[in-house]
Amino acid sequence: MTWQPISESKLWDLINAAEARMTPRRRRMWDAVRVTPAKWAEPSYGELGGGFWVVGIQGETVVWYNDIEGGFNRSPYKTPGTIADYRCNQDELEHVMEYLLGRLEFGYDTGPIAGAPQAGEYRP
């Protein structure tokens, strides 16, 4: 079976399931950062699927779904429509909200960040 990008309807299934699991604190963060899902370019690995679905924006950070790795991520952006840094975290959306809350509370990123795969590891 070959890899296929996630459909918008499947993405909404993941978002809706995550919302049901969110604590009130995480849900308030989600309500503050959420945007209508839109595909954004990512030049390292995103071309194969026509980009990645961005679902939230906080300042200069986007929250997006990496359908190659199977999880939500947070990455910087400089230009709207382009994710600046590929990340391969496989987080649930509610955990990303906790990381964003931690950044607001402490002034720095409190959660793990997984970078791009190393040479020879990329196999969609």
CYANA upper distance limits for C-alpha pairs under 8 A (distance plus 0.5 A):
  2 THR  CA    124 PRO  CA      8.19
  3 TRP  CA     68 ILE  CA      8.35
  3 TRP  CA    124 PRO  CA      6.09
  4 GLN  CA     49 GLY  CA      7.79
  5 PRO  CA     49 GLY  CA      5.68
  5 PRO  CA     67 ASP  CA      6.68
  5 PRO  CA     68 ILE  CA      8.01
  6 ILE  CA     10 LYS  CA      6.86
  6 ILE  CA     11 LEU  CA      7.10
  6 ILE  CA     67 ASP  CA      6.51
  7 SER  CA     11 LEU  CA      6.73
  8 GLU  CA     12 TRP  CA      6.70
  8 GLU  CA     37 PRO  CA      8.33
  9 SER  CA     13 ASP  CA      6.88
 10 LYS  CA     14 LEU  CA      6.99
 11 LEU  CA     15 ILE  CA      6.78
 12 TRP  CA     16 ASN  CA      6.44
 13 ASP  CA     17 ALA  CA      6.63
 14 LEU  CA     18 ALA  CA      6.65
 15 ILE  CA     19 GLU  CA      6.66
 15 ILE  CA     93 LEU  CA      7.66
 16 ASN  CA     20 ALA  CA      6.90
 17 ALA  CA     21 ARG  CA      7.15
 18 ALA  CA     22 MET  CA      6.76
 18 ALA  CA     92 GLU  CA      7.55
 18 ALA  CA     93 LEU  CA      6.43
 18 ALA  CA     94 GLU  CA      6.48
 19 GLU  CA     27 ARG  CA      7.36
 19 GLU  CA     94 GLU  CA      7.83
 21 ARG  CA     94 GLU  CA      7.81
 22 MET  CA     26 ARG  CA      6.16
 22 MET  CA     27 ARG  CA      6.09
 22 MET  CA     94 GLU  CA      6.19
 23 THR  CA     27 ARG  CA      6.53
 24 PRO  CA     28 ARG  CA      6.69
 25 ARG  CA     29 MET  CA      7.10
 26 ARG  CA     30 TRP  CA      6.67
 26 ARG  CA     94 GLU  CA      6.97
 26 ARG  CA     97 MET  CA      6.09
 26 ARG  CA     98 GLU  CA      6.73
 26 ARG  CA    101 LEU  CA      8.18
 27 ARG  CA     31 ASP  CA      6.55
 27 ARG  CA     94 GLU  CA      8.46
 27 ARG  CA     97 MET  CA      8.43
 28 ARG  CA     32 ALA  CA      6.78
 29 MET  CA     33 VAL  CA      6.85
 29 MET  CA     97 MET  CA      6.74
 29 MET  CA    100 LEU  CA      8.29
 29 MET  CA    101 LEU  CA      7.51
 30 TRP  CA     34 ARG  CA      6.13
 30 TRP  CA     56 GLY  CA      8.28
 30 TRP  CA     97 MET  CA      6.81
 33 VAL  CA     56 GLY  CA      5.46
 33 VAL  CA     57 ILE  CA      5.64
 33 VAL  CA     58 GLN  CA      6.10
 34 ARG  CA     55 VAL  CA      6.27
 34 ARG  CA     56 GLY  CA      4.59
 34 ARG  CA     57 ILE  CA      6.99
 35 VAL  CA     54 VAL  CA      8.29
 35 VAL  CA     55 VAL  CA      5.81
 35 VAL  CA     56 GLY  CA      5.50
 35 VAL  CA     57 ILE  CA      7.49
 36 THR  CA     55 VAL  CA      6.71
 36 THR  CA     56 GLY  CA      8.39
 37 PRO  CA     53 TRP  CA      6.35
 37 PRO  CA     54 VAL  CA      5.96
 37 PRO  CA     55 VAL  CA      5.16
 37 PRO  CA     56 GLY  CA      8.31
 38 ALA  CA     52 PHE  CA      8.40
 38 ALA  CA     53 TRP  CA      5.79
 38 ALA  CA     54 VAL  CA      5.94
 38 ALA  CA     55 VAL  CA      7.46
 39 LYS  CA     50 GLY  CA      7.77
 39 LYS  CA     51 GLY  CA      5.87
 39 LYS  CA     52 PHE  CA      5.59
 39 LYS  CA     53 TRP  CA      4.94
 39 LYS  CA     54 VAL  CA      6.57
 39 LYS  CA     81 GLY  CA      8.14
 40 TRP  CA     51 GLY  CA      5.63
 40 TRP  CA     52 PHE  CA      5.95
 40 TRP  CA     53 TRP  CA      6.81
 40 TRP  CA     54 VAL  CA      6.89
 40 TRP  CA     81 GLY  CA      5.17
 40 TRP  CA     82 THR  CA      5.75
 40 TRP  CA     83 ILE  CA      6.99
 41 ALA  CA     46 GLY  CA      6.67
 41 ALA  CA     47 GLU  CA      7.55
 41 ALA  CA     50 GLY  CA      7.64
 41 ALA  CA     51 GLY  CA      4.95
 41 ALA  CA     52 PHE  CA      7.07
 41 ALA  CA     81 GLY  CA      6.65
 41 ALA  CA     82 THR  CA      5.17
 41 ALA  CA     83 ILE  CA      6.65
 42 GLU  CA     46 GLY  CA      5.13
 42 GLU  CA     47 GLU  CA      7.27
 42 GLU  CA     51 GLY  CA      6.36
 42 GLU  CA     52 PHE  CA      7.59
 42 GLU  CA     82 THR  CA      6.31
 42 GLU  CA     83 ILE  CA      5.62
 42 GLU  CA     84 ALA  CA      7.37
 42 GLU  CA     85 ASP  CA      8.19
 42 GLU  CA     86 TYR  CA      7.58
 43 PRO  CA     47 GLU  CA      6.83
 44 SER  CA     86 TYR  CA      7.43
 45 TYR  CA     86 TYR  CA      8.05
 46 GLY  CA     50 GLY  CA      6.73
 46 GLY  CA     51 GLY  CA      4.90
 46 GLY  CA     52 PHE  CA      6.58
 47 GLU  CA     51 GLY  CA      6.04
 52 PHE  CA     64 TRP  CA      7.22
 52 PHE  CA     65 TYR  CA      6.82
 52 PHE  CA     66 ASN  CA      6.80
 52 PHE  CA     67 ASP  CA      7.90
 53 TRP  CA     64 TRP  CA      5.98
 53 TRP  CA     65 TYR  CA      5.98
 53 TRP  CA     66 ASN  CA      8.06
 54 VAL  CA     62 VAL  CA      7.07
 54 VAL  CA     63 VAL  CA      6.26
 54 VAL  CA     64 TRP  CA      4.58
 54 VAL  CA     65 TYR  CA      7.01
 55 VAL  CA     62 VAL  CA      8.07
 55 VAL  CA     63 VAL  CA      6.15
 55 VAL  CA     64 TRP  CA      5.95
 55 VAL  CA     65 TYR  CA      7.99
 56 GLY  CA     62 VAL  CA      6.17
 56 GLY  CA     63 VAL  CA      5.19
 56 GLY  CA     64 TRP  CA      7.39
 57 ILE  CA     61 THR  CA      6.26
 57 ILE  CA     62 VAL  CA      4.99
 57 ILE  CA     63 VAL  CA      6.52
 58 GLN  CA     62 VAL  CA      6.87
 58 GLN  CA     63 VAL  CA      8.47
 60 GLU  CA     76 PRO  CA      6.17
 60 GLU  CA     77 TYR  CA      6.17
 60 GLU  CA     78 LYS  CA      7.33
 61 THR  CA     74 ARG  CA      6.84
 61 THR  CA     75 SER  CA      5.90
 61 THR  CA     76 PRO  CA      4.89
 61 THR  CA     77 TYR  CA      6.42
 62 VAL  CA     74 ARG  CA      5.99
 62 VAL  CA     75 SER  CA      5.96
 62 VAL  CA     76 PRO  CA      6.68
 62 VAL  CA     77 TYR  CA      7.19
 62 VAL  CA     83 ILE  CA      7.91
 63 VAL  CA     72 PHE  CA      7.44
 63 VAL  CA     73 ASN  CA      6.15
 63 VAL  CA     74 ARG  CA      5.00
 63 VAL  CA     75 SER  CA      7.23
 63 VAL  CA     96 VAL  CA      8.25
 64 TRP  CA     72 PHE  CA      6.09
 64 TRP  CA     73 ASN  CA      5.88
 64 TRP  CA     74 ARG  CA      6.80
 64 TRP  CA     75 SER  CA      8.41
 65 TYR  CA     70 GLY  CA      7.91
 65 TYR  CA     71 GLY  CA      6.27
 65 TYR  CA     72 PHE  CA      4.87
 65 TYR  CA     73 ASN  CA      6.69
 66 ASN  CA     70 GLY  CA      6.15
 66 ASN  CA     71 GLY  CA      5.95
 66 ASN  CA     72 PHE  CA      6.43
 66 ASN  CA     73 ASN  CA      7.37
 66 ASN  CA     87 ARG  CA      8.48
 66 ASN  CA     88 CYS  CA      7.42
 66 ASN  CA     90 GLN  CA      8.32
 67 ASP  CA     71 GLY  CA      7.16
 68 ILE  CA    124 PRO  CA      6.38
 69 GLU  CA     88 CYS  CA      6.49
 69 GLU  CA     89 ASN  CA      7.91
 69 GLU  CA     90 GLN  CA      6.85
 70 GLY  CA     90 GLN  CA      6.22
 71 GLY  CA     88 CYS  CA      8.11
 71 GLY  CA     89 ASN  CA      6.70
 71 GLY  CA     90 GLN  CA      4.20
 71 GLY  CA     91 ASP  CA      5.43
 71 GLY  CA     92 GLU  CA      6.70
 71 GLY  CA     93 LEU  CA      8.39
 72 PHE  CA     89 ASN  CA      7.15
 72 PHE  CA     90 GLN  CA      6.37
 72 PHE  CA     91 ASP  CA      5.54
 72 PHE  CA     92 GLU  CA      6.40
 72 PHE  CA     93 LEU  CA      6.23
 72 PHE  CA     96 VAL  CA      7.59
 73 ASN  CA     87 ARG  CA      6.85
 73 ASN  CA     88 CYS  CA      7.48
 73 ASN  CA     89 ASN  CA      6.19
 73 ASN  CA     90 GLN  CA      7.65
 73 ASN  CA     91 ASP  CA      7.15
 73 ASN  CA     96 VAL  CA      7.36
 74 ARG  CA     87 ARG  CA      7.89
 74 ARG  CA     96 VAL  CA      7.64
 75 SER  CA     83 ILE  CA      7.27
 75 SER  CA     84 ALA  CA      7.43
 75 SER  CA     85 ASP  CA      6.25
 75 SER  CA     86 TYR  CA      7.53
 75 SER  CA     87 ARG  CA      7.27
 76 PRO  CA     83 ILE  CA      7.16
 76 PRO  CA     84 ALA  CA      6.17
 76 PRO  CA     85 ASP  CA      6.73
 77 TYR  CA     82 THR  CA      6.98
 77 TYR  CA     83 ILE  CA      5.63
 77 TYR  CA     84 ALA  CA      5.23
 77 TYR  CA     85 ASP  CA      7.90
 78 LYS  CA     82 THR  CA      8.01
 78 LYS  CA     83 ILE  CA      8.31
 78 LYS  CA     84 ALA  CA      7.17
 79 THR  CA     83 ILE  CA      8.37
 86 TYR  CA    115 GLY  CA      7.02
 86 TYR  CA    116 ALA  CA      6.27
 87 ARG  CA    113 ILE  CA      7.54
 87 ARG  CA    114 ALA  CA      6.09
 87 ARG  CA    115 GLY  CA      5.21
 87 ARG  CA    116 ALA  CA      6.07
 88 CYS  CA    113 ILE  CA      8.41
 88 CYS  CA    114 ALA  CA      5.84
 88 CYS  CA    115 GLY  CA      6.35
 88 CYS  CA    116 ALA  CA      6.55
 88 CYS  CA    117 PRO  CA      7.96
 89 ASN  CA    113 ILE  CA      6.92
 89 ASN  CA    114 ALA  CA      5.69
 89 ASN  CA    115 GLY  CA      8.24
 91 ASP  CA     95 HIS  CA      6.75
 91 ASP  CA     96 VAL  CA      7.17
 92 GLU  CA     96 VAL  CA      7.22
 93 LEU  CA     97 MET  CA      7.00
 94 GLU  CA     98 GLU  CA      7.03
 95 HIS  CA     99 TYR  CA      6.93
 96 VAL  CA    100 LEU  CA      6.81
 97 MET  CA    101 LEU  CA      6.67
 98 GLU  CA    102 GLY  CA      6.64
 99 TYR  CA    103 ARG  CA      6.80
 99 TYR  CA    109 ASP  CA      7.15
 99 TYR  CA    110 THR  CA      6.38
 99 TYR  CA    111 GLY  CA      5.89
100 LEU  CA    104 LEU  CA      6.95
100 LEU  CA    109 ASP  CA      7.96
101 LEU  CA    105 GLU  CA      6.66
102 GLY  CA    106 PHE  CA      6.29
102 GLY  CA    107 GLY  CA      8.01
102 GLY  CA    108 TYR  CA      7.83
102 GLY  CA    109 ASP  CA      7.15
102 GLY  CA    110 THR  CA      6.22
103 ARG  CA    107 GLY  CA      5.41
103 ARG  CA    108 TYR  CA      5.21
103 ARG  CA    109 ASP  CA      5.39
103 ARG  CA    110 THR  CA      6.83
104 LEU  CA    108 TYR  CA      8.01
106 PHE  CA    110 THR  CA      8.43
117 PRO  CA    121 GLU  CA      6.28
117 PRO  CA    122 TYR  CA      6.71
118 GLN  CA    122 TYR  CA      8.11
